[in-house]
Amino acid sequence: MRTPRVLIKIGGAALSDSSALENVTHVVRAYREKGSDVVLVHGGGPAINEELRRKGIEWTFVNGQRVTTPLMMKTIEDTLCGHVNGQIVRHFGVEGLGAIGFSGADHRTLICSPQAPELGLVGKIEEVNTAWIEEILSLPSRLLPVIAPIGVGARGETYNINADRAAAFLAVGLKVDELVFLTDQPGIIDEEGQVIPVVDREGLQNLMEAQIVTGGMLAKTQAIVHALNSGVVSVKVTNARQDVGTQCLAHLIDAANVTQSLEGLRHVAI
């Protein structure tokens, strides 16, 4: 019988709060106690911003994605793979959860091409190679894969990937049962600034077309829609700073038909 799988993505902004990793640890333990394998993907925007500022490098965003020059790419890769990934792996080690850190460029896990000329070295994911992750998950030691959103091109060049999109593509490739976004926001917000407790895929599409979701939340919503359209059964979004252990991601969103029972249906939770 196949072991259930969960992919958790924690945003870089959420990681800036000291309580976030404690909450992530709680969530990982809870899913494992339920018998699920867990994979973690992380962002690192604030850490990247800090390092770019320290080096005097300016940057811009287009539709929630950082325009990435070759000079910036080295700083981004060093920060995500060295500082942020290492910090998370060490934290789990202290908590008694063995973890192994790597990026999507390692073992050609996330194979990319340039997404758009105006974005520079922002990667468009062309192929997901899950063999290395599958090998890790099969180990009796139950190591936790901790993955930085860096991709690799045909000639070995590295690409900056939006972490939400990396998480969605990896979730599809790994055929996970659940995709969880832990963010610094309470969820997807409507035009009145209120969290939307229930929405289907058509509703998410309408939010994007009406430009109600913008910036980083636009990229996240696009990633959610991709995951649902590609076979992921359940997607959940919640604030990583809350006590996600007791009422873990409770608001269910039925992406197939909001009038039907959620049981057995493809759904998202926010």
Secondary structure, 3 states (H helix, E strand, C coil): CCCCEEEEEECHHHHCCHHHHHHHHHHHHHHHHCCCEEEEEECCHHHHHHHHHHCCCCCCEECCEECECHHHHHHHHHHHHHHHHHHHHHHHHHCCCCEEEEECCHHHCEEEEECCHHHECEEEEEEECCHHHHHHHCCCCCCEEEEECEEECCCCCEEECCHHHHHHHHHHHHCCCEEEEEECCCCCECCCCCECCCCCHHHHHHHHHCCCCCHHHHHHHHHHHHHHHCCCCEEEEEECCCCCCCCCCCCEEECCCCCCCCCCCCEEEC
